[in-house]
Amino acid sequence: MNNWNFFREAVKNFRSTGAIARASPVLIKRLISAIPSDAPLNVVELGPGEGCITRALLERLHPRSRLTAFEINPAFVRRLQVINDPRLQVLPIGADRLTDHLPVGSVDFVVSSLPLSMIDQQVKERIVAQSRRVLAPNGQFLQYQYALQDYGLLKDTFPNVSVSFTLANLPPAFVYSCSLGLL
């Protein structure tokens, strides 16, 4: 999917996409930099869109890692399904159903591109709470957003939250790293 097709799909489904452009390489690098590549991991991606972060994750992850992507947009699901990597499982369901598909404490990293600020408050709280439930004790929830609107929710859900910022994205973005233990 080229940039123009992504833009058209994003405009058509703006409330669920929440972006006008793909995440930049600088943002992607900052978002996934905490994920080690030297050991098998169980990683979940929420709202992968057309897969630019998915591809970066697959390049970074250990050969025995597993990546499960939750995506509700049918056009993006079709695009993700053409990625030929046995470590990737694409689930065409909402991120508010994480605990229906993943055991508690089984995930090392949840990487989210969801437009939290555009999601109904109760659904958003359910997604964040379920992300915490599926995380292993040393796991991390990684999220990027264009505003600090949901900092309070993340701070109330996770004992440790750090925030960084990058101008090298359209629009500029905040990156949250949330954990149950020390960051």
Buried (B, 14 or more C-beta within 10 A) or exposed (E): BEEEEBBEBBEEBEEBBBBEEBBBEEBBBBBBEBBEEEEEBBBBBBBBBBBBBBBBBBEBBBEEBBBBBBBBBEBBBBBBBEBEEEBBBBBBBBBBBBBEEBEEEBBBBBBBBBBBEEBEEEBBBBBBBBBBBBBBEEBBBBBBBBEEEBBEBBBEBBEEBEBEEBEEBBEEBBBBBBBBEEE
